[in-house]
Amino acid sequence: MKYSTKIIQKSAKTTPFAGIFFIEDYFDRYKIGELCDEVLGKRAKQAEYSYADIIKSLWMIAFTGGQALEDINNQTGSVLKLRPGAHVPNADTIGYALKKLADKDFTVKTATRTYNCNRNIKLCNLIIRIILTLNMLRENKEYDFDFDNQLIPTEKFDASYFENGWLTYNPYQYDDENVDGIRTLSKATTHASGTIPFQYNTCTSISLDYAPYSLGIIKEFDDKISLYLTNYEGGKDVITIHGATSKPTFTPKI
């Protein structure tokens, strides 16, 4: 049996992001750009890029697996600029425009703490208008929208408070890498850390440095702290108690 290979020479350039221009077509077809300018308003006359350009670029960064605004300066932006008439701002321009869209924080007080939160009504309205335009919601029907603000003061760390305890864990489940448009996922290697203030104990706070896949339940009492830690990968965690007047003692249990 003989095999033959047919080679066809094409002038069109190929890109590492298959289908990205179809997404851009949908952005234009549903007039999302016009909606952005309508809801967010016009930028200054001297501005080279509109809010439509800014929001579209954010979409493209997300859909090409970008990790930061700077990705628009490299692989993502170079691909988008292949299209005739492309209007692609750089990362600095996007960042500056987003600062202009920022809203002031407001304060939420509880019995024990004061939190700074942010609720950007203009951007929330834009999101709702977009999902209505894309027929993801039905008109004349009631929907409940969650107001998602993190009230727990943590760093790169996830924690949730309940009664006199905390549920804490390392949120990094895998390492995400994008090289030349090829996205690869691998076993997580990133540690997560944070500091949690105490409310009842005589010590001031506890700092946690969790290895990947670590989870811990912390119970706080006036005279002791109970920690229930687990990690099916056997990673090394570091626990630090702050504000103790004497060296803390501990009793491990398995």
C-alpha positions in Angstrom: 0.0 0.0 0.0 1.4 3.4 -1.0 0.9 6.6 1.1 1.2 10.1 -0.2 1.3 13.5 1.5 -0.4 16.5 0.0 1.2 19.8 0.9 -0.8 23.0 0.5 0.9 26.4 0.8 -1.2 29.1 2.4 -0.5 32.7 2.9 -2.6 33.1 6.0 -0.8 33.2 9.3 -1.7 30.6 11.9 -2.0 31.5 15.6 -1.5 29.5 18.8 -5.0 30.5 20.0 -7.4 28.6 17.9 -10.8 30.3 17.7 -9.9 33.5 19.4 -11.1 35.6 16.5 -14.5 33.9 16.6 -14.8 35.1 20.2 -13.9 38.6 19.0 -16.6 38.3 16.3 -19.2 37.5 19.0 -18.0 40.5 21.0 -18.7 42.7 17.9 -21.8 40.9 16.7 -23.6 41.4 20.0 -22.4 45.0 20.2 -20.7 44.4 23.6 -18.3 47.3 22.8 -21.1 49.7 22.3 -22.7 48.6 25.5 -19.4 49.1 27.4 -19.2 52.7 26.1 -22.9 53.3 26.9 -22.7 52.0 30.5 -19.2 53.2 31.4 -19.2 56.4 29.4 -16.8 58.0 27.1 -13.1 58.4 28.0 -11.3 61.7 27.6 -11.0 63.1 24.1 -7.2 62.6 24.1 -7.6 58.9 25.0 -6.6 56.6 22.1 -8.6 53.6 23.3 -12.2 53.4 24.4 -13.6 51.4 27.3 -14.8 49.0 24.6 -11.2 48.4 23.7 -10.2 48.0 27.3 -13.0 45.4 28.1 -12.4 43.5 24.9 -8.7 43.2 25.7 -9.5 41.9 29.2 -11.8 39.3 27.5 -9.0 38.2 25.2 -6.4 37.9 28.0 -8.8 35.6 29.8 -9.8 33.5 26.8 -6.1 33.0 25.9 -5.2 31.7 29.3 -3.4 34.9 30.4 -2.3 35.4 34.0 -1.7 39.1 34.1 -2.4 42.4 32.1 1.2 42.2 30.8 0.2 39.2 28.7 -1.4 41.7 26.3 2.1 43.1 25.6 3.4 39.7 24.5 1.8 36.6 22.9 -1.9 37.6 23.2 -1.5 41.1 21.8 0.8 40.0 19.0 -1.9 37.6 17.8 -4.8 40.1 18.1 -2.8 42.6 16.1 -2.8 40.2 13.1 -6.4 41.2 12.4 -6.8 44.2 10.1 -8.0 47.2 12.0 -7.1 45.8 15.4 -7.2 48.2 18.3 -5.1 46.6 21.1 -4.0 48.8 24.1 -1.0 47.9 26.1 -1.0 46.7 29.7 -0.3 50.2 31.1 -3.2 51.7 29.3 -5.5 49.0 30.5 -4.4 49.4 34.1 -4.8 53.2 33.9 -8.3 52.8 32.5 -9.3 50.3 35.2 -8.1 52.7 37.9 -10.4 55.4 36.5 -13.3 52.9 36.9 -12.4 52.1 40.5 -15.0 52.9 43.1 -14.4 54.0 46.7 -14.5 51.5 49.5 -17.2 51.5 52.1 -17.1 50.3 55.7 -18.9 47.4 57.2 -18.9 47.1 61.0 -19.5 44.0 63.1 -19.5 43.5 66.8 -15.8 42.9 66.8 -14.3 44.3 63.6 -14.5 46.9 60.9 -14.1 45.8 57.2 -13.4 47.8 54.1 -15.5 46.5 51.1 -16.0 47.6 47.6 -19.2 47.6 45.4 -18.7 49.0 42.0 -22.3 49.6 40.8 -21.3 50.7 37.4 -19.3 47.6 36.6 -22.0 45.4 38.2 -24.6 47.0 35.9 -22.3 46.4 32.9 -22.0 42.7 33.8 -25.8 42.3 34.1 -26.4 44.2 30.8 -23.8 41.9 29.0 -25.4 38.7 30.3 -28.8 39.9 29.3 -27.5 40.8 25.8 -26.1 37.3 25.5 -29.4 35.8 26.5 -28.0 34.2 29.6 -30.8 35.7 31.7 -34.5 36.3 30.8 -36.1 39.7 31.0 -39.0 40.3 33.4 -37.8 37.6 35.7 -36.3 38.0 39.2 -32.8 36.9 40.0 -30.7 37.1 43.2 -27.1 38.2 42.7 -24.5 37.5 45.4 -22.5 40.4 46.6 -19.1 38.8 46.8 -16.6 40.5 49.0 -13.9 38.9 51.1 -14.4 40.1 54.7 -11.6 37.9 56.1 -8.3 39.8 56.2 -5.9 37.3 54.6 -3.0 37.4 52.1 -2.6 34.6 49.5 -4.7 32.4 51.6 -8.3 31.2 51.9 -10.1 31.2 55.3 -13.7 31.2 56.6 -14.7 32.0 60.1 -17.4 30.1 62.0 -18.3 30.4 65.7 -14.9 30.5 67.5 -13.0 28.7 64.7 -11.5 29.0 61.2 -11.5 26.7 58.2 -8.3 27.4 56.4 -6.7 25.8 53.3 -4.2 26.3 50.5 -6.3 27.3 47.4 -3.6 26.4 44.9 -4.6 23.1 43.4 -2.3 23.1 40.4 0.4 25.1 38.7 -0.8 26.8 35.5 1.7 27.6 32.8 1.2 29.1 29.4 4.1 28.8 27.0 3.6 30.0 23.4 -0.1 29.6 23.7 0.0 26.1 25.1 -1.5 25.8 28.5 -0.2 23.1 30.8 -1.4 22.1 34.3 0.9 20.3 36.8 1.0 19.3 40.4 0.9 22.4 42.7 4.1 23.6 44.2 2.9 27.0 45.5 2.7 27.6 49.3 -0.1 29.9 50.7 0.3 32.1 53.7 -1.8 34.4 55.9 -2.2 35.8 59.3 -5.4 35.5 61.4 -6.1 37.8 64.4 -7.4 36.2 67.5 -10.6 37.4 69.2 -10.6 35.5 72.5 -7.1 34.1 73.1 -4.5 36.2 75.0 -2.1 35.8 72.1 -2.7 38.3 69.3 -2.6 36.2 66.1 -1.6 33.1 64.3 0.4 32.9 61.0 0.1 30.0 58.7 2.3 28.9 55.8 0.6 26.0 54.0 2.1 23.5 51.6 -0.1 22.6 48.5 -3.2 20.6 49.4 -3.0 21.5 53.1 -6.2 22.1 55.1 -6.6 23.1 58.7 -9.4 23.7 61.2 -8.4 26.2 64.0 -10.5 26.4 67.2 -9.8 29.4 69.4 -10.3 29.5 73.2 -9.2 31.9 75.8 -6.4 29.6 77.2 -5.5 27.4 74.2 -5.6 26.9 70.5 -6.7 23.6 68.8 -5.5 22.8 65.3 -6.7 20.0 63.1 -4.4 19.7 60.1 -4.4 17.4 57.1 -2.5 17.0 53.9 -2.8 13.8 51.8 0.5 14.8 50.0 2.4 15.1 53.3 3.6 18.7 52.7 5.4 20.7 55.4 3.3 23.5 57.1 4.7 26.2 59.4 2.5 27.5 62.2 3.6 30.7 64.1 1.8 32.1 67.2 2.3 35.8 67.8 1.9 37.8 71.1 2.6 35.0 73.6 4.0 36.2 76.9 5.8 32.8 77.3 6.9 30.0 75.0 3.8 28.1 73.9 3.6 24.3 74.6 1.9 21.8 72.3 0.6 18.3 72.4 0.4 16.5 69.1 -2.3 13.9 68.5 -2.8 11.6 65.5 
